[in-house]
Amino acid sequence: MHARFAGLIKTTAAACLLTLASAPSSSDLSAADIAMAERFEPFQALLRAHLREKDLEYDGLVTAFDYEAAHAEEDTEGLLREQHQLLATFDPDALSTREEAVAFWLNAYNYFMIAHILENPRRGSLVGSVRDYGHLFNPYRVFSQDLFEIGGQHYSLDDMEKGILLGEAFKERGWKEARVHFAVNCASVGCPPLRQDIYLPSSLNAVLTENTRRALNTPRHLHLDGSTLYLTRLFDWYEDDYVEEAGSVRDFIAAYANERVKEKLDRSNRIRFIDYDWDLNSPANFPEFR
């Protein structure tokens, strides 16, 4: 193993364990957290090295992944290879709790999205959008391709998000919930923020709530113009999930919003949707990082 690669893994593992040690949890959840941290150590190293977070006023949040820096970094290839191996040999049927399963599939989705971009440049350059992997008749082809190996089986990103996290099996077990729309990241400016730390079982609920609240505090996902409430397209595309969970889109927002956003709900009498920005979620594409 390359010395720098080994050093980065060691540093990241120590940081993960330090975070776990300070988190209030039972011994069982602590063991589950440690297992998750070990399973996604290389991905965590990538996030710590290349994910940038910026706090906005009113508790908003914007994040960007520096694909150019990651692609140029000599340790990246080793991190990706190690993470692929960890997932290819892991049996997801071993995940016995909701928190473990949801955290695992969120981490897997977010990892494979980043890995695909880093490993699949076009004509020698990183793509400018995930739509660059598609074509005229199917610009979003990357989401439906069975490219990603977990436990000897190949999955698509759609399988992970829509088939598993939001699928019937999770629904029947009471594991399905709409907050995952604010945790999966499709590597685009219009997506809710990717976080610098992987999802862990013991903190899953708190982080999902925080992600949702902070996205709703970010104008890119929600803002008021006169009496019109402008919302991220996620509330249009996945309306059924929010209605199923909370009764309506407005009720879902009210359940996780702070008072400032609730006032915007009260002052609005119609909803419009914000055009989704499919540009790559790299720092250069966010005015907040320029």
N, C-alpha and C positions, 0 to 999 in steps of 0.2 A: 504494500500500500504506500502511495506517495506520502512523504512526510508531512507536507502541508495539508493534504486531504485528511490524514489521520489526526493532525492537530485541530483542524476545524471541527471534525466529528467529536473529539474529546471535549473541546470548549463548549460545543452546543449541548452535549449530554450533561455536562456539569451545570449549565444554565437551566436546562429543563428540570433537573433534579432539585436545584435550588428553588425554582418556582413551585414544584410539588411540595417541598418541605414546608413552605410557608402557607400552603392552601389548607383550609379546614376541610378534612374529609375523614371518612372511616378507613380502617386498615384495608378493607376490601377495595374501596374505590381508589385508595392510594396505589394498591397493587395494579389495578386496571390502568391508572394514569401512567405508571412507570412502564407497563407493557406497551401502551400506545406511544409513549415517547420513544421507546427503543425501536418500535416498528416503523416510525417515521423520522428517525434521527437525520438521515441525509436531507430529506425535504425541509426539516426544521433548520438545518444548516444553510440551505439556499435562501430561505425566508429571512433569517437573521442577517445574511450577508447582502441581500439585494432588494428586500421589500422596504419601501419608504412610507411612513405614515405621517400625516399632517393633520393636526387638530384645527378645526375651524371654529369661528365664533358660534355661540349657542349650542355647543357640544356636537357640532357636525364633524365628519371625518372623511378624509380623502386618502387613498393609498395608491401607490404605483409600484410595479415591479420593474427593475432595471434589467431588461432582457439583454441589452447590448453589453453591459458589464458582466452579467452572468455568462453570456456566450463567449466572451473574451477571456474569462477566468479559467486558468488551467485546471483547477480543482473540480469544475462543474461536471465534466464527463465522468469522473469517478463517482461523484455524488449521485448522478442520475443512474449509473450502472448499479450501484449498491442499492438504491431505492427500488429500482425495478426488480432486483433479485429478492429483496425482502417481501415485496407484494406478490411476486409470482409463486412463492413457496408458502404463502400464508392462506389458511383455510378460513374464509369469513364466517362459515357456519359455527366456528368456535366462539363467536361473539354472542354472549348470552343475555346481555341487558340492552335496554333501549339506548342508554347513554353510550355504551361501548359501540353499538352498531351505528348509530347516527354519527358519532364522532369519526369513526373509521371511514365511512363512505363519504363524508364531507372532505376529509383529508385526502382520500384517494382521488376524488374528482378534481380537487384543486391542484394536487400534484400532477396528475396526468395532463391537465390542461397546459400547465407551464412547461412540463417536460416535452410535450409534443411541439410546442413552438420553438424551444431551444434545439431540438433534435431534427427539425424539419424546415430549414430555411428554403427559400425559393430563389433559384438562380444566384446562390451564394450570399443572399441577404435575408435577414429575418423578415417575416411577413409584417405588413402594416395593420392587418386585421385578421381575425379568425376566418372571415369570409374569403380570404385569399386561398384557402384550402378547398373552396367549393367551385362551382361553375355557374353559368347563367341560369340554369334551371334548378339548381340546388346550391345556393350560396352558403348554406349552413351545414354542408355535408359532413364536416368534421365531427359534429355532435352525434351522428348516427352510425359511424364506422366502428366496427368491433376491433379496436386496435390495442386495447389495454389489458394486460394479463394480471389476473389475481387468482391465486390458488389453482393454477393450471387451466383456467377458463378465461376466454376473452370477452370483454365488455366494451360497450360504447359509453360515452359520456351521458347520453340519454338513458341508457340502461341504469346507470348509477343514480341519476337524479330522478327521472320520471318512473322508471321501472322498480327501483328499490326504495329510495328515500320517500318518494311520494306514491309508491305503488300499493297494490291491494294487500300484499302480505304484511307490510308495515301497518297499513290501516287496520287490518283485522287484529293486530297485536296491540293497537293503541299507540304505535310509535310514529305514525305520520303526523307531521305538523307543518304549517305554512311558513314558520320562521326560517326554514331551510332556504327559502328563496333569497334571504338576506345573508346567506353563508356560503353557498356555492358561487364561484366566481368564474365567469366565462372569458376572462382575459380581455375585457373590453371596458372602455371608459364608462359606459352606461351601467355597468354592473355595480352592485353594492360592494363596499370595500373588502378586499382581501386583508387578512390580519397577519401580523408578524409572528404570531405563535400558532402552532397547530391546535386543533380542537382536542380537549381531554375530557374524559367522562365526567369527572367530578365538577368541572366548571362549565359543562356544556350548556345547561339551561341559562345560567347567568350571562354567558357570552352571546348566546343567540338573542336574548333580550336586549343586550347592549348593542349588538350589531343592528338590530331592527330599529331601536330608538335613535341611534346615531345616524343611520341612513335617512330616517324621516326628518332629521334636523339638517340635512344637507340639501341645498337648493337643486342639485342635479337630480334628486329623487322626489322632492316635494317642495312646491312653493305656491304662494297665493298671488294672483293678479286680479285686483278688484274683488269680485265675488266668485271668481273661477279658481278652483283648486287644481293645480297641475301635478300629476302623479307619474312616477316611473311606469313604463309600459308593463312592468311585472304585474301590476294590479289589473291590467287589461288581459294579458296572456294567461294568467293563472287565477283569474277571478274566482273560479269554482273552488279552489283550495281555500281562499280567504272566506268565502261564504260558508263553506262546509265547517270551518273552524269557529268563526265568530258571528256568522249571520249575514254580514255584509262587509264590503271593503271599508266603509267608514267605521264600522264597529271594530274591525281588526286594527285599524290605525289608532283608534281611541284607546285600545287596550294596551298599546305599547308606547304611545306618544307622551311627551312631556306637556306641561300646561300651555306652552307657547304654540305647539302644533295643534293642540286641542282647540285653542282659540281660532286658529285658521280654519279648522273643520267647521266650527260654529258660524264663522263669517262667510262661508262659501255656500252657494246654492246650485253649483253644477261642477262636474269633473271633466277635465280634459287630460290627455296623456302626452307626456314629453317624448319627443322623437328620440329613439334609442341610439346612442353613439357607439358604433361598432369598431371604432379605432382601437388599436391595441392599448392596454392599460399601462403604458410605459410613461415615465416622467415627462417626456417631451410633449405628450398629448394632454397634459393637465396644466391649465394656467396657474394653478396653485403651486406647481413645482418649477415654474420658469423663473 
